[in-house]
Amino acid sequence: MLKKIVLAFCLLAFFAQIAFAETVFERSFSEMGYAEFAVVEPGSSACTSFDFIFPSDKNVFANENYPIFSLNADFLPAASEAATIDVNLNNAALEKIKGNELTCSEGQCWSRINLPKNLLENSKNTLEICLNSSNTTPEIVLKNSSKIGIYKTADFSEQGFFSTASEKETLVIGDTAKITVVLNNGGSAPASVELKYARPIAEEKKAFAFIEGNAYATGIVKPGENLKLEYTIKPRVLGSITLPPAAAYFTNEFGEQKVLFSGLATINVRAPDKKIDGFIEKQKEINKLGETAQMTLNIKNNGRDFVYNLLVSLDTPDSVSIAGEKTQTINIIAPGETIKIPLQATASAAGSFDIGCKITYVDLNMTEAKCTNSKLVFEPAMIGPEIIAAIILVIIGICVYVYLMKSK
């Protein structure tokens, strides 16, 4: 079993490193005849331009092709937030890159910048790059290993492509909500993705309970397809709850590990509109002592929301006994619904007795409602005419017997 687990983790690690992207075209500044460019004084700025063209047979404007500028730079003696690089394409500003934002590996630091197709020209294009040093990072070197390329790649960058959504924007506390996290690949190549929460779901236990579902998924997401997480929560607090984001881990077309975070979703949790009434129906208004009184306890939801976890307790005097349990639980009652609970009662003495109940909502806040009290009457049992006739016949028989005995 241990070998299988180790093998599974090895396979997962292997697939996580798979780079599915295809290089359509790629050329470095060095190959285009450009030298390195640098600033070496603290707090100084300098700009340079690089002209380039894409091969006509590669069709950079095709939907499946992604033009990307890979900027390779050194920040000396160390990168800082204050040292920046401005990138412009055909006189339009693209990005301001901070020195501490580059991805570094094996002594090389890179920033990958998508080149918007609406800014590109069919013929010559110009990149203007400005280096802005700082007191802590006085030297910046733009290396001629920087490159322009066209790639087929996975694309998760479009707005709404990585989303978190709740099936209910507003719900009553005690209710549950199904949450769906979806990562869509709008690109032209598949990607091996690990999808999970940005922080452990257990950290959300004060805000809501995780009822069921999946908090983790892996898979190869092909172009036009998606990877999905679905789970169900039950809020624990009133007010606005921001759902935890999910994180997607994948390897980009340059072999770099990347992480994306899903959009956030918010649900509003309110107290239920609790209008619960309880009343008792009696089969007979007056019962004879010794009889079993048949009754029905009605619990009705007059509100506009579902109500959950109701505890119903009967309130009866000592002289009245109820068959079965005097306390019962109702898991859920819908708006307009009436739950009917049959009851049987007997009395140890004649009299008129008040029968009531208490309804408790066992939820975030405990709320009580009471049934409308009902009178349960038990009268002493009266002697029926058949019994009277029998008694008279017995008396007559006794009298006849005594008379005959005296006549002897």
C-alpha positions as CSV (number, residue, x, y, z in Angstrom):
1,M,0.0,0.0,0.0
2,L,2.9,2.4,0.9
3,K,4.5,1.8,-2.5
4,K,1.2,2.7,-4.3
5,I,1.0,5.9,-2.3
6,V,4.6,6.9,-3.1
7,L,4.0,6.1,-6.8
8,A,0.9,8.2,-6.8
9,F,2.8,11.2,-5.4
10,C,5.6,10.7,-7.9
11,L,3.2,10.6,-10.8
12,L,1.5,13.8,-9.5
13,A,4.9,15.5,-9.2
14,F,5.8,14.4,-12.7
15,F,2.6,15.6,-14.3
16,A,2.9,18.9,-12.4
17,Q,6.1,19.6,-14.3
18,I,4.7,18.8,-17.8
19,A,4.9,21.8,-20.1
20,F,2.3,21.4,-22.8
21,A,2.9,24.8,-24.4
22,E,4.3,24.8,-28.0
23,T,6.9,27.4,-29.2
24,V,5.7,28.8,-32.5
25,F,8.5,31.4,-32.8
26,E,11.1,32.7,-30.5
27,R,14.1,35.1,-31.0
28,S,16.4,36.8,-28.4
29,F,17.6,40.4,-28.5
30,S,21.1,39.0,-29.0
31,E,19.9,37.1,-32.1
32,M,18.4,40.3,-33.4
33,G,21.8,42.1,-33.0
34,Y,21.1,44.1,-29.8
35,A,23.5,44.5,-27.0
36,E,22.8,44.7,-23.3
37,F,21.6,48.0,-21.8
38,A,22.1,49.3,-18.3
39,V,21.9,52.1,-15.8
40,V,24.6,52.2,-13.1
41,E,23.9,55.3,-11.0
42,P,21.5,55.4,-8.1
43,G,18.2,57.2,-8.7
44,S,18.8,57.5,-12.5
45,S,16.6,56.6,-15.5
46,A,17.5,55.7,-19.1
47,C,15.4,54.3,-22.0
48,T,16.2,52.3,-25.1
49,S,14.2,51.0,-28.0
50,F,14.1,47.6,-29.7
51,D,12.5,47.1,-33.1
52,F,11.2,43.6,-34.1
53,I,9.0,41.9,-36.6
54,F,7.1,38.6,-36.5
55,P,7.5,36.2,-39.4
56,S,4.5,36.5,-41.7
57,D,4.2,32.7,-42.0
58,K,3.6,32.4,-38.2
59,N,0.5,34.5,-38.1
60,V,0.8,36.2,-34.7
61,F,-2.8,37.3,-34.9
62,A,-4.3,33.8,-35.0
63,N,-6.5,33.0,-32.0
64,E,-4.4,30.1,-30.9
65,N,-1.2,32.2,-30.9
66,Y,0.0,34.2,-27.9
67,P,2.8,36.8,-28.4
68,I,4.9,37.2,-25.2
69,F,7.9,39.4,-24.3
70,S,10.3,37.7,-21.9
71,L,12.3,40.4,-20.1
72,N,15.6,39.2,-18.5
73,A,17.2,41.7,-16.1
74,D,19.7,41.9,-13.3
75,F,19.1,44.3,-10.3
76,L,22.3,45.0,-8.4
77,P,23.4,44.5,-5.7
78,A,19.8,43.3,-4.9
79,A,16.3,43.8,-6.3
80,S,14.0,46.2,-4.5
81,E,10.5,47.5,-5.0
82,A,11.8,51.0,-5.7
83,A,13.8,49.9,-8.7
84,T,11.5,49.5,-11.7
85,I,11.4,48.9,-15.4
86,D,8.7,50.5,-17.7
87,V,7.7,48.6,-20.8
88,N,6.0,50.3,-23.7
89,L,4.8,48.8,-27.0
90,N,4.3,51.0,-30.1
91,N,4.0,54.1,-27.8
92,A,1.5,52.5,-25.5
93,A,2.3,51.8,-21.9
94,L,2.2,48.1,-21.1
95,E,3.6,47.5,-17.6
96,K,5.7,48.9,-14.8
97,I,7.7,46.1,-13.3
98,K,9.1,46.3,-9.8
99,G,12.5,44.6,-9.2
100,N,11.2,42.3,-6.6
101,E,8.4,41.0,-8.9
102,L,10.6,39.0,-11.3
103,T,10.7,35.2,-11.2
104,C,14.3,34.1,-10.6
105,S,15.9,30.7,-11.1
106,E,19.5,29.6,-11.5
107,G,20.7,33.2,-11.4
108,Q,18.3,34.4,-14.1
109,C,15.4,36.7,-13.4
110,W,12.5,37.0,-15.8
111,S,9.2,38.8,-16.3
112,R,6.7,37.5,-18.9
113,I,4.6,40.2,-20.5
114,N,1.8,39.4,-22.9
115,L,1.8,41.6,-26.0
116,P,-1.8,42.8,-26.7
117,K,-2.6,41.9,-30.4
118,N,-4.6,45.2,-30.8
119,L,-1.3,47.1,-30.2
120,L,0.8,45.0,-32.7
121,E,1.5,46.0,-36.3
122,N,1.7,43.7,-39.2
123,S,5.2,45.1,-40.0
124,K,7.6,46.6,-37.6
125,N,6.9,46.9,-33.9
126,T,8.9,48.8,-31.2
127,L,9.5,48.0,-27.6
128,E,10.6,51.0,-25.5
129,I,12.2,50.0,-22.2
130,C,13.1,52.4,-19.4
131,L,15.3,51.4,-16.5
132,N,14.7,53.3,-13.2
133,S,17.3,52.6,-10.5
134,S,17.0,53.5,-6.8
135,N,19.4,54.3,-3.9
136,T,19.2,50.6,-2.7
137,T,19.4,49.2,-6.3
138,P,21.7,51.6,-8.2
139,E,22.4,49.2,-11.1
140,I,19.9,47.6,-13.5
141,V,21.0,45.6,-16.5
142,L,18.6,44.7,-19.3
143,K,20.1,41.5,-20.7
144,N,20.1,40.7,-24.4
145,S,18.9,37.2,-23.6
146,S,15.5,38.9,-23.3
147,K,13.3,37.6,-26.2
148,I,10.2,37.9,-28.2
149,G,8.1,34.8,-29.0
150,I,4.9,33.3,-30.1
151,Y,3.5,30.4,-28.2
152,K,0.5,28.1,-27.9
153,T,-0.3,28.0,-24.2
154,A,-2.9,27.6,-21.5
155,D,-4.7,30.8,-20.6
156,F,-6.5,31.4,-17.3
157,S,-6.1,35.1,-17.4
158,E,-9.4,36.3,-18.8
159,Q,-11.9,37.9,-16.4
160,G,-14.2,35.3,-14.8
161,F,-12.0,32.4,-16.0
162,F,-11.3,31.5,-12.4
163,S,-14.3,32.1,-10.3
164,T,-16.0,31.2,-7.0
165,A,-19.8,31.3,-6.9
166,S,-22.6,30.4,-4.4
167,E,-25.9,29.0,-5.6
168,K,-27.5,31.4,-3.1
169,E,-26.4,35.0,-2.6
170,T,-28.7,35.3,0.5
171,L,-29.7,32.5,2.8
172,V,-31.1,31.9,6.2
173,I,-28.8,30.8,9.0
174,G,-29.3,27.1,9.4
175,D,-29.7,26.6,5.7
176,T,-26.8,25.3,3.5
177,A,-25.3,26.6,0.3
178,K,-23.5,24.8,-2.5
179,I,-20.3,26.6,-3.6
180,T,-18.7,26.0,-7.0
181,V,-15.1,27.0,-7.9
182,V,-14.3,26.8,-11.7
183,L,-11.0,27.2,-13.5
184,N,-11.5,27.6,-17.3
185,N,-8.7,27.2,-19.8
186,G,-9.3,29.8,-22.6
187,G,-5.9,29.1,-24.2
188,S,-4.7,26.9,-27.0
189,A,-2.7,24.3,-25.0
190,P,-3.5,22.0,-22.1
191,A,-2.1,22.5,-18.6
192,S,-1.6,20.2,-15.6
193,V,-3.3,21.9,-12.7
194,E,-3.5,21.4,-9.0
195,L,-6.5,23.2,-7.6
196,K,-7.0,23.7,-3.8
197,Y,-7.8,26.3,-1.2
198,A,-5.4,29.2,-0.7
199,R,-5.7,28.4,3.1
200,P,-7.0,25.4,4.9
201,I,-10.8,25.2,5.0
202,A,-10.7,24.4,8.7
203,E,-9.7,28.1,9.3
204,E,-13.3,29.0,8.2
205,K,-15.0,27.0,11.0
206,K,-16.0,30.1,12.9
207,A,-17.8,31.5,9.9
208,F,-19.3,28.3,8.5
209,A,-19.2,24.6,8.7
210,F,-17.8,22.5,5.8
211,I,-20.6,20.0,5.2
212,E,-19.5,17.9,2.2
213,G,-17.7,18.1,-1.1
214,N,-14.2,18.4,-2.4
215,A,-11.5,20.9,-1.3
216,Y,-8.9,19.6,-3.7
217,A,-8.6,18.5,-7.4
218,T,-6.0,17.8,-9.9
219,G,-6.2,17.3,-13.7
220,I,-5.0,18.2,-17.1
221,V,-7.2,21.1,-18.3
222,K,-7.5,21.1,-22.1
223,P,-8.4,24.2,-24.1
224,G,-12.0,25.0,-23.7
225,E,-12.4,22.8,-20.7
226,N,-12.3,23.4,-16.9
227,L,-11.4,22.0,-13.5
228,K,-14.0,22.3,-10.8
229,L,-14.4,22.2,-7.0
230,E,-17.9,21.8,-5.4
231,Y,-18.6,21.9,-1.7
232,T,-21.5,22.6,0.6
233,I,-21.3,24.9,3.6
234,K,-23.6,25.8,6.5
235,P,-23.1,29.4,7.9
236,R,-22.5,29.8,11.6
237,V,-22.8,33.6,11.9
238,L,-25.1,36.3,10.7
239,G,-24.0,39.0,8.3
240,S,-21.7,39.0,5.3
241,I,-19.3,36.0,4.7
242,T,-16.6,36.2,2.1
243,L,-15.8,32.7,0.8
244,P,-12.2,31.5,0.8
245,P,-10.5,31.8,-2.5
246,A,-9.0,28.8,-4.3
247,A,-5.5,28.6,-5.7
248,A,-4.5,27.0,-9.0
249,Y,-0.9,25.8,-9.3
250,F,0.6,25.0,-12.7
251,T,3.7,25.2,-14.8
252,N,3.7,27.9,-17.5
253,E,5.2,27.6,-21.0
254,F,8.7,28.6,-19.7
255,G,8.8,25.9,-17.0
256,E,8.0,28.3,-14.2
257,Q,5.7,27.4,-11.3
258,K,2.8,29.8,-11.2
259,V,-0.1,30.3,-8.9
260,L,-3.5,32.0,-9.6
261,F,-6.2,32.9,-7.1
262,S,-9.9,32.6,-7.8
263,G,-12.3,35.5,-7.6
264,L,-14.1,36.0,-4.3
265,A,-17.7,35.5,-3.6
266,T,-19.8,36.9,-0.8
267,I,-23.0,35.5,0.8
268,N,-25.3,37.3,3.1
269,V,-26.7,35.3,6.1
270,R,-29.8,36.6,7.9
271,A,-31.9,35.4,10.7
272,P,-35.1,33.5,9.6
273,D,-38.5,35.2,9.5
274,K,-39.6,33.0,12.4
275,K,-43.4,32.9,12.8
276,I,-44.1,29.5,14.3
277,D,-47.5,28.8,15.7
278,G,-48.6,25.7,17.7
279,F,-52.1,24.6,18.6
280,I,-53.8,21.4,19.7
281,E,-56.9,19.9,18.0
282,K,-59.1,17.5,20.1
283,Q,-61.2,14.7,18.8
284,K,-63.7,15.2,21.6
285,E,-64.2,18.3,23.8
286,I,-65.2,16.2,26.9
287,N,-63.8,12.8,27.8
288,K,-64.9,10.4,30.5
289,L,-62.5,9.5,33.2
290,G,-60.8,6.3,32.1
291,E,-61.0,7.0,28.4
292,T,-58.0,7.9,26.2
293,A,-58.3,11.3,24.7
294,Q,-57.2,11.6,21.0
295,M,-55.5,14.9,20.1
296,T,-53.3,16.3,17.4
297,L,-50.5,18.8,18.0
298,N,-50.1,21.2,15.0
299,I,-46.9,23.1,14.4
300,K,-47.3,25.6,11.5
301,N,-44.7,27.8,9.8
302,N,-46.4,31.1,9.0
303,G,-43.1,32.7,7.9
304,R,-41.5,33.1,4.5
305,D,-38.4,31.0,5.3
306,F,-37.5,27.4,6.1
307,V,-37.0,26.9,9.8
308,Y,-34.6,24.2,11.1
309,N,-34.0,22.2,14.2
310,L,-37.2,22.7,16.2
311,L,-37.6,21.2,19.7
312,V,-41.2,20.7,20.7
313,S,-42.0,20.0,24.4
314,L,-45.5,19.3,25.7
315,D,-46.6,21.1,28.9
316,T,-49.2,19.0,30.9
317,P,-50.2,18.8,34.6
318,D,-49.3,15.9,36.7
319,S,-52.8,14.4,36.5
320,V,-52.5,14.0,32.7
321,S,-50.3,11.4,31.1
322,I,-49.2,11.5,27.5
323,A,-48.4,8.2,25.7
324,G,-44.9,8.2,24.2
325,E,-42.3,11.0,24.4
326,K,-43.3,14.5,25.6
327,T,-40.4,16.0,23.7
328,Q,-40.0,15.7,19.9
329,T,-37.6,17.1,17.3
330,I,-38.6,18.6,13.9
331,N,-35.6,18.8,11.5
332,I,-37.1,21.2,9.0
333,I,-40.4,23.0,8.4
334,A,-41.2,24.7,5.1
335,P,-43.0,28.1,4.7
336,G,-46.7,27.4,5.0
337,E,-46.2,23.9,6.1
338,T,-48.0,22.3,9.1
339,I,-46.5,19.4,11.0
340,K,-49.1,17.2,12.7
341,I,-48.1,15.1,15.7
342,P,-50.8,12.7,17.1
343,L,-51.2,12.5,20.9
344,Q,-53.0,10.3,23.3
345,A,-53.8,11.4,26.8
346,T,-55.3,9.9,29.9
347,A,-56.1,11.4,33.3
348,S,-55.8,10.1,36.8
349,A,-58.6,12.3,38.1
350,A,-61.6,14.2,36.8
351,G,-61.2,17.9,36.0
352,S,-60.3,20.5,33.4
353,F,-56.7,20.6,32.5
354,D,-54.5,23.1,30.5
355,I,-52.5,21.4,27.7
356,G,-49.8,23.5,26.0
357,C,-46.3,23.2,24.4
358,K,-43.0,25.1,24.1
359,I,-41.3,25.3,20.7
360,T,-37.6,26.0,20.8
361,Y,-35.5,26.9,17.7
362,V,-32.1,25.3,18.3
363,D,-30.0,27.5,16.1
364,L,-27.4,30.3,16.4
365,N,-29.8,32.2,18.6
366,M,-32.3,30.3,20.7
367,T,-35.9,31.5,20.2
368,E,-39.0,30.2,21.9
369,A,-42.7,30.1,20.9
370,K,-45.6,28.7,22.9
371,C,-48.7,26.8,21.8
372,T,-52.1,28.3,22.3
373,N,-53.3,26.5,25.5
374,S,-56.1,24.1,25.1
375,K,-58.5,22.7,27.8
376,L,-58.7,19.0,28.2
377,V,-61.8,17.9,30.2
378,F,-62.3,14.6,31.9
379,E,-65.7,14.0,33.7
380,P,-66.5,11.3,36.2
381,A,-67.8,8.2,34.5
382,M,-71.7,8.1,34.8
383,I,-73.6,4.8,35.4
384,G,-75.4,3.7,32.2
385,P,-79.1,2.6,32.0
386,E,-78.1,-1.0,31.3
387,I,-76.1,-1.1,34.6
388,I,-79.1,0.6,36.5
389,A,-81.5,-2.0,35.0
390,A,-79.1,-4.8,36.1
391,I,-78.9,-3.4,39.6
392,I,-82.7,-3.2,39.8
393,L,-83.0,-6.8,38.7
394,V,-80.5,-7.9,41.3
395,I,-82.4,-6.0,44.0
396,I,-85.7,-7.6,42.9
397,G,-84.1,-11.0,42.9
398,I,-82.8,-10.5,46.4
399,C,-86.2,-9.3,47.6
400,V,-87.9,-12.4,46.1
401,Y,-85.3,-14.7,47.6
402,V,-85.8,-13.2,51.1
403,Y,-89.6,-13.4,50.8
404,L,-89.5,-17.0,49.8
405,M,-87.2,-17.9,52.6
406,K,-89.5,-16.2,55.2
407,S,-92.6,-18.0,53.8
408,K,-91.2,-21.5,54.6
